[in-house]
Amino acid sequence: MLNWKDMQGKGIAMRAFKFVIPIMLLVGGVAWVMLNKDYTDVPVMSRFYITLGAMGVSGIISYFLFPKNEGERQ
């Protein structure tokens, strides 16, 4: 079982917690609000799937966009 000290040395886990997950949550929240406000004629499940897709795409883009060793750069 991994604990927090084991994950500190791994760039992938730290980058996911620092950048990818917050960006995905922010994009998901904004997408859900915009779809519920402006596109109420779209079925709820379709809005949900669109929101999940936006979260997935933004997570993938942010994973590759941000550098792996952000803390080590000066």
Secondary structure as GFF3:
##gff-version 3
##sequence-region A 1 74
A	DSSP	alpha_helix	4	8	.	.	.	ID=ss1
A	DSSP	alpha_helix	11	15	.	.	.	ID=ss2
A	DSSP	pi_helix	16	20	.	.	.	ID=ss3
A	DSSP	alpha_helix	21	38	.	.	.	ID=ss4
A	DSSP	alpha_helix	44	65	.	.	.	ID=ss5
###
